[in-house]
Amino acid sequence: MSAVLTTGPAARLTPDDLLKLPDEGQGFELVNGALKALNANLLSSFVAGETYFQLWSHVGRRQLGWVSMVGASYRCFPDDDTRVRRADAAFHRLDRLTAEQARAEGHCTVVPDLVVEVVSPNDLADEVNEKRIEWLEAGAQLVWVIHPVQQTIHAYRADGTVTLFRRTDTLTADPVLPDFRVPAADLFRLPAAGSDPNGRVTGAGRTP
C-alpha cells in the first residue's frame, strides 16, 4: 500500500533520517533517497489486519516465529542498503530472526520469509510489481499481493511459481508455512452493520 510522496528536490534522505522523523517515519518508506507515503484506505487496512490476524493465529500458537504488522520497517535489500520498505504484514521463521535481532533499534535487516502487500485504489501496478520483485530478490520465499476489491490473492514464490487464489479458494502459504490453510474469504469478510431489537442484521455492512 504505497504511493509516491514528493519531497524537496534537494537532499537525499538516509535510513537514519527516516528514523528521526516524527514517529520514526511511520507511514513512509524510503526509496532512492525520497519518501514514499503508505497510501492505505480503510478497506485495505482492514484486509491487512485480517491477514495479520490469520497469520498470527497460526504462527503464535505453534511458536513458529515472528509475525509483524505494517509498522515494522525493513532495510534488507542487498542491491541498495539505503532502501527502507514496510510490508502490510510479514513473517520470519524462528530460526531466521533471533530475539536479539527483534529487539534491535532501527530498521530490521533480516528479510521476512513471507511478505504481505495489500493493494489500495491509488497504488500503481508497476510500483506494486517493483516492490514485490524487491522482496523476492532480497530473499523472501513468498509474497502475497492481495487485491481487496477483486478479492484475489496472488502468491509469488522465490522459485518463480505464481498461484492465484480467489475468494472461494483455500489460501495456503507453501513453502514457508506448509500447514497454513485458511479460506480466502476470511480475509475479505466485512463486519456486519449490527442488529435491530429482533436480531435482524441491518444496514449495508453485510458480509459480501
N, C-alpha and C positions, 0 to 999 in steps of 0.2 A: 504494500500500500504506500507507494511513494510517488511524489511528483516534484518537478524541478522548482526550486525556490531561488530566485536570483539574489545574489549578494552584491556588495560593492565590487566594481570591476577591478579593484586594486589588488589587495593582498590575498594570497592563497592561505587558507586556514590549515591547521595541522590537527591531528587527533587530540593533542593536548589542549589546543584552543577550544575544541568541541566540549571538552570536559569542564572548561572554565565558563561556559555559557550557563544561564540560569537553569537549574535542574539538570546540570551536566549535559545539556543539549537534547534532553528528551524531546522526541518528536522530529528529530533531524538525523539525517545520515551525512556522510562526508565523502564526496566523490570528486577527484581531480581538484582538490583544494576548495571546492564550493559546497555550500549546504544544499541538501535536498530535503524538503519537508515531507513527512509522512502524512499522506492525504486520505485518511480513513473517514468514511461516512458511518452512520450509526449501524447500518446493516452489515458492512464489512467488519466493523469492530465486534459486533455480536457474534458473527460466524467465527471470527478469530478466537473469541472467548470460549465458544462451544468446542472448537477444535482443541484448544489448550486443555479444557476440562476432560475431554475423551482421552487425550494422551496421558494426562496426569493420573486419571483413574486407572489406567492400565499399568503405567510405569511405577507409580508411587506405592501401590500395594505390593508389588513384586520386588521393590528395591532394585530396579534395573538401571537407574541413572538419574539424570537431571533433566527436568522439563522447565523451560524458561518462557516468559511472556515477551510481549513486544518491547518492553523497556530495556532489555539487555542489548548491549552494543558489542559488535564483533570487529576486531582488527586482525583478520586471519587470512589475508589474501596475499599469496606469495608474489604475485606479479606487481603488487602495489601496497607497500606497507603503510601508506598513509590513508588508505581507504577504510571507511567505517560504515558498516551496514547494520541494520536491525531487521530481524525476522519477526513475523507476526506470532510465531511460536517456534520452538526448537527443542531438540532432544539430543543430549550427549549420553552415550553409554557410560556406565560406571567405570569401566577400565580405561576410558579416554579423558576423563576430567576428574582430577582429584579434588578433595575438599579444599586444599590449599589454593589450587587454581581458581576454584569457585569463589573463595573469599577475597581474592586479589583485587586491589583497587584498579579502577580504569576499565579499559575495554578488554573483553575476553579475547585471547589469542588462539584459542582452540576451536577449529571449525566444528559445528554441530554435525552429528551423523544424519539427522533428519531436520529439514528446514521447511517451515510453512510460510507461504506467501499468499495472502488473501487480496484479490483484485478489487479495487474501488472503481467507481464510474469514471473518474478523471485520470486513471492510470493509462499510460500509453503502452501499446502492445510491445513495442521494441524495447522499452525500458524494463518491462516485466521479464522479457526474454533475456535481456542483458544481465539482470540480477540473478536469474535462475542459473545462467551459464557460469557466472562468477562463483556462486556457491558450489557448483559441481566441480569446477576446475580447482577450487581451493581444497577439495577433498570430501565434501558432503556425499553421502551414499544415496540419499533420497531427498527430492524436493517435491513437495505438494504445492501446486498452483491451483488455488480454489477460486471459482467464479460464483459468488453468491446469487447473482441474478439468474444465470443459466443453470445454477445448481449442479455444477460439474466439478470434478477434481481431476487434474492431470498429474500423474505420478511419474516424475523423471528420475531415472536411476543412473548411477555412475557408469554402468555398463552400456549406456546408450538406449536402453529399452524405455518405452513410454506406455503407460496404461491409462485409459480414460475410464473414470468411474462416474456413473450417472446417479441420480437420486435413488433409483431402485436397486442399486448395486450394494454389495458389502465392501466397505473400504478396508484395504489391507496396507501393511507397512513393510512388506518384504523389500530388501533383505535385512532391514535394520531391526524390526520387531516382528519376527515370524509369527507370533501368536496373536498379534493385534487383529481383531475383527470387530468392526462397528458398522451398523447400517449407515450408509452415506446420508440418508435422510435425516439422521440425528443431528448432523451439523447444520442443517438448514431449517429445522423445525422452529417456527416462531412461537413466542409465548401467546397464550390465549388472552383476550382482552378482559376477561372477567366473567362473572355470572350475575344474573338477576336473582331476586329473593327465591325464585322457584328452582334455581340451579341451572338455568339455561345459559349457555355461553352467549355473550352479546358483543357487539362491535365488530370491527373489521380485522381484528388481530387473530383470526383463527389460524390453525396450522394449515399451510398451503397444501 
